[in-house]
């Protein structure tokens, strides 16, 4: 402020002494001095955006992956398997379970694998009984599929199962077979005695009766139903399977 007053005083002196030219020079010099006043640069700059300025657009979110579509096997689909252990009427009973391994991939109508090879099917022995006479060529065996395990998860199954390689295996002669022979011998002996009227007739009748008993024992000898380990079991669905 003092400098400004001094400049004005000097201007007044020049105006009084030197006329208009001096006044003009002094005024111009004073103007330049005022323009050179120091500026305070220590203040923080305010670089905030102007109000109303649009923000940068957000990046679009990545699309979510589509949910997997269910895969379904229709009713009537056949599942090839092989039984994991031997099934036999000699030791197995109705109500027991066995497992079978899926032999090859089972696919839906669009060619997608629903049951991969190596999956395990659980089978229940619903009925099993040995063959008791020569006229019975198969014995009794009914297997019912109940579930299949795929990648650690179990799915219910509804259908039937057929053991394609089942056989009959003769059992060793047992007490029942011996009794059949003995009964035939006794009946033959009695008949021979009655008919022949003497011991000789009884002996002959006993021999003939024993032969008949032996034949009957052979004809009625028990034979076990056997499904060998690793043999084929075909499972057929009677209801759709979806996973």
JOZIVEN-V259632 format. One record per helix or strand. SS is the DSSP state (H for helix, E for strand). FROM is the first residue (numbers start at 0). LEN is the number of residues. If there is no record, write none. Layout:
# JOZIVEN-V259632
SS:FROM:LEN
SS:FROM:LEN
This chain:
# JOZIVEN-V259632
H:1:34
E:71:2
E:77:6
E:86:2
E:96:6
E:105:2
E:112:3
E:119:10
E:130:1
E:139:11
E:152:4
E:158:5
E:165:5
H:174:22
H:198:21
E:222:5
E:231:6
E:240:2
